[in-house]
Amino acid sequence: TENQDNLTLFCLFAECEPMNFQEAMEKETWRNAMDEEIKSIEKNETWELASLPDGHKAIGVKWVYKEKKNSQGEVERYKARL
């Protein structure tokens, strides 16, 4: 339908937030945002590296990406959270 075609064109040309780590690594803006998040975690001593006890599994983590926009819809900041 025409609506689906328009949506497809929009998605092809629009800058979209990455859905996963691999997509984020393709853009310098998202790599910088992830670097900022890691630096913030280290500065705030939010976590520490520890040995995993025998018989236990590590928990998974997921990056979340969000464009912060101003009132005109322009991107002001790329935000990555772990």
C-alpha positions as CSV (number, residue, x, y, z in Angstrom):
1,T,0.0,0.0,0.0
2,E,1.0,3.6,-0.3
3,N,1.4,4.1,3.4
4,Q,3.8,1.1,3.7
5,D,5.8,2.4,0.7
6,N,6.1,5.8,2.4
7,L,7.1,4.2,5.7
8,T,9.7,2.1,3.9
9,L,11.2,5.2,2.2
10,F,11.3,7.1,5.5
11,C,13.1,4.3,7.2
12,L,15.7,4.0,4.4
13,F,16.6,7.7,4.6
14,A,16.0,8.5,8.3
15,E,18.7,8.5,10.9
16,C,17.5,5.9,13.3
17,E,18.8,4.9,16.8
18,P,20.8,1.7,16.6
19,M,19.0,-1.5,17.6
20,N,22.2,-3.3,18.7
21,F,25.9,-2.9,19.5
22,Q,27.0,-3.8,16.0
23,E,24.8,-1.0,14.5
24,A,26.1,1.5,17.1
25,M,29.7,0.7,16.3
26,E,29.2,1.8,12.7
27,K,28.8,5.5,13.7
28,E,31.3,7.6,15.5
29,T,28.6,9.5,17.3
30,W,27.4,6.4,19.0
31,R,30.9,5.1,19.8
32,N,31.6,8.5,21.5
33,A,28.3,8.2,23.5
34,M,29.3,4.7,24.6
35,D,32.8,6.0,25.6
36,E,31.1,8.7,27.7
37,E,28.9,6.1,29.5
38,I,31.9,3.9,30.3
39,K,33.9,6.9,31.6
40,S,30.9,7.9,33.8
41,I,30.6,4.3,35.2
42,E,34.3,4.3,36.0
43,K,34.3,7.8,37.5
44,N,31.3,7.0,39.8
45,E,32.8,3.6,40.7
46,T,29.5,2.0,39.8
47,W,30.9,-1.4,39.3
48,E,34.1,-3.3,39.9
49,L,35.7,-6.3,38.1
50,A,35.4,-9.5,40.1
51,S,36.1,-13.2,39.6
52,L,33.0,-15.3,38.8
53,P,32.5,-18.0,41.5
54,D,32.5,-21.6,40.3
55,G,29.1,-22.8,39.2
56,H,27.7,-19.3,38.6
57,K,26.9,-17.5,35.3
58,A,27.5,-13.9,34.6
59,I,24.4,-11.7,34.0
60,G,24.0,-10.2,30.6
61,V,24.0,-6.5,29.8
62,K,22.4,-4.5,27.0
63,W,23.3,-1.1,25.5
64,V,20.3,1.2,25.0
65,Y,20.6,4.1,22.6
66,K,18.6,7.3,22.5
67,E,18.8,10.5,20.5
68,K,18.0,13.6,22.7
69,K,16.3,16.2,20.5
70,N,15.4,19.9,21.0
71,S,12.0,21.4,20.5
72,Q,12.7,21.7,16.7
73,G,13.4,18.0,16.5
74,E,17.1,18.4,16.0
75,V,19.5,16.0,17.7
76,E,21.3,17.7,20.6
77,R,22.9,14.6,22.1
78,Y,23.5,11.0,21.5
79,K,22.9,9.0,24.7
80,A,24.1,5.5,25.3
81,R,23.2,3.6,28.6
82,L,24.5,0.3,29.8
